[in-house]
Amino acid sequence: MFKRIAGFFAEVKGEFKKVSWPSREQTVRQTGVVLMITLIASVFLGIIDYGLSEAVKQVIR
């Protein structure tokens, strides 16, 4: 059983060597893109939520 576990981790190590890791610059740039998209989506959804809330308030009154 321990041989199978050791074999598994040896294969994992081999697969990690095949991975093409992004550079620091690419990672920072892509993180910035994700943050901007998240910000834009949250503002958009916040505006929609506010508008629908106000519409419901008008219907209830």
C-alpha positions as CSV (number, residue, x, y, z in Angstrom):
1,M,0.0,0.0,0.0
2,F,2.8,2.4,0.8
3,K,4.4,1.7,-2.6
4,R,1.2,2.7,-4.3
5,I,1.1,6.0,-2.3
6,A,4.8,6.7,-3.0
7,G,4.2,5.9,-6.7
8,F,1.2,8.3,-6.8
9,F,3.3,11.2,-5.3
10,A,6.1,10.4,-7.8
11,E,3.7,10.7,-10.7
12,V,2.3,14.0,-9.2
13,K,5.9,15.4,-9.0
14,G,6.4,14.4,-12.6
15,E,3.2,16.0,-13.8
16,F,4.1,19.3,-11.9
17,K,7.4,19.4,-13.9
18,K,5.3,19.4,-17.1
19,V,3.2,22.4,-16.1
20,S,3.9,25.7,-17.8
21,W,3.7,28.1,-14.9
22,P,2.9,31.8,-15.6
23,S,5.5,34.5,-14.9
24,R,5.0,36.9,-12.0
25,E,4.1,39.7,-14.5
26,Q,1.4,37.5,-16.1
27,T,0.0,36.5,-12.8
28,V,-0.2,40.1,-11.6
29,R,-1.8,41.3,-14.9
30,Q,-4.4,38.5,-14.9
31,T,-5.2,39.1,-11.2
32,G,-5.9,42.8,-12.1
33,V,-8.2,41.8,-14.9
34,V,-10.1,39.5,-12.6
35,L,-10.4,42.2,-10.0
36,M,-11.7,44.8,-12.5
37,I,-14.3,42.4,-14.0
38,T,-15.4,41.6,-10.4
39,L,-15.7,45.3,-9.6
40,I,-17.6,46.0,-12.8
41,A,-20.0,43.1,-12.2
42,S,-20.6,44.0,-8.6
43,V,-21.4,47.6,-9.5
44,F,-23.8,46.5,-12.3
45,L,-25.6,44.0,-10.1
46,G,-25.8,46.6,-7.3
47,I,-27.5,49.0,-9.6
48,I,-29.9,46.4,-10.8
49,D,-30.6,45.3,-7.2
50,Y,-31.3,48.9,-6.2
51,G,-33.6,49.6,-9.1
52,L,-35.6,46.4,-8.6
53,S,-35.9,47.1,-4.9
54,E,-37.2,50.6,-5.6
55,A,-39.7,49.1,-8.2
56,V,-41.0,46.6,-5.6
57,K,-41.4,49.4,-3.0
58,Q,-43.5,51.4,-5.5
59,V,-45.7,48.4,-6.2
60,I,-46.2,47.6,-2.5
61,R,-47.2,51.2,-1.6
